[in-house]
Amino acid sequence: MPGETMANAASQQTPTIDAITGHLLAELQRIRQVLDVLPLPEETTTVAHRELSATEVDLLSAEPDRTRIAASAKCLALELCRSGALDHAGHALTGPLGTLADWLGDTGLPIRRLLS
């Protein structure tokens, strides 16, 4: 049937997100929500949103590159540390960043160090 082919073709083109990726994306969204209410310098906000977007794109790729994700997450954590956002927001930022660092494994160790 023609309708079935279309539905099949459409479903094959729709990317699926596994539970872990969905959880990590939700954690990144939590960071965005915190950033939206913190009084941060414009440069910090710009860098943070750029790195969050890069991390999201990498997470949604067919084979996420943990090294590249770790680099973006480290840049994000460094910027948030420099601006005082990590101290100001506490667990609201360190929790989601820690979850990402844990998923990254060894490549997430520099992020873990920044958070402690």
N, C-alpha and C positions, 0 to 999 in steps of 0.2 A: 504494500500500500504506500502511496506517495507520502502521506502524512507521517507514517512511521519512519521513513527515511529522513525526513526533515527533522523530526524530533531526535532521532538517533544522531544525525549530523550535528545538531545544535548541542546535544548533551556531550558529545565528544569534544567540542570546542570549549566547553565551560570547564575551567580549571577547578579541581577539587582541593579543599584545604583539609589536611589531617588535623586531628585534635591538638597535637602539640603546636603546630604552626598557628592554629586558631588561638590557642592560649597565648603564645608569644605576641601575636598581633594585638590581642586584647591588652596585654601589658604595655605595649607601645602606645596604645590609645590612652591608657591610664596616665602615662607620662605626658602626653599631649594635653590632657585635661588639667593636670597640675600646672603645666607651663602657661596655660591660658589664664590662670588666676594669679600667678606670681608676678610681682612687679620686677621684671628683669630688663636689663639693658637690651636695646634693639639688636645689637650684635649677637648676644647670647641667644635670643629668640630665633634669629635667622639661622645661626649655626645648628641649634638644637632641632629645628624643624627640617633642615636639610639632611641631617644625619638620621633622623627618624624616618624620613621618606626613603632614603637610600637603604636603610635596614629593612623596611617593609618590602621594597622592590626585591631585594635579595632573598628575603624569606619566601616570597611568592614564586621564585624561579623554580624550575623543575628540580634542580639540584643546588640548594642553597650553599654558597661558598662561606663557610664558617670563618675563614681568615678575613675575608672582606667585611663580613658582618661584625667581627670583633674589632676591626679597625674603625668602623663607623661608630660602634657602641663606645669604644674607648674615647674617641673624639668627643662624643656627646657627654660622656661622664666627666671628662677633663673640663669641658666648657661649663658644665653645671657646677663642678667643684670650684672653678675659678671665680664664678659669679656669686658664689655663696648659696646657690639654690639648693644644693644637697643639704647644707646645714639648716637652711630655712624650712625646707619642706620635709626633711627627715625621711621616714619610711615610705611616704607617698612616692618618692622618687627612688630611694635605695632598694625598696622591695622589688619593683618591676625590673630595675637594672640588674639586681642580683639574680632574678629568675633567668634573664637573658644570659648573664655571665655563667650561670650553672649549666645551661643548655650548651653553651659554647665549649665547655670543658676546659682543657688546658689553654686554649686561645683566649678564654675569658678571665684567666688569672689576673692580668693587669687591671681589669675592671674591678674584680673582687678586692684587690689591694687598695684601689681608690675609695671604695665604699667602706673600708674598715677604719 
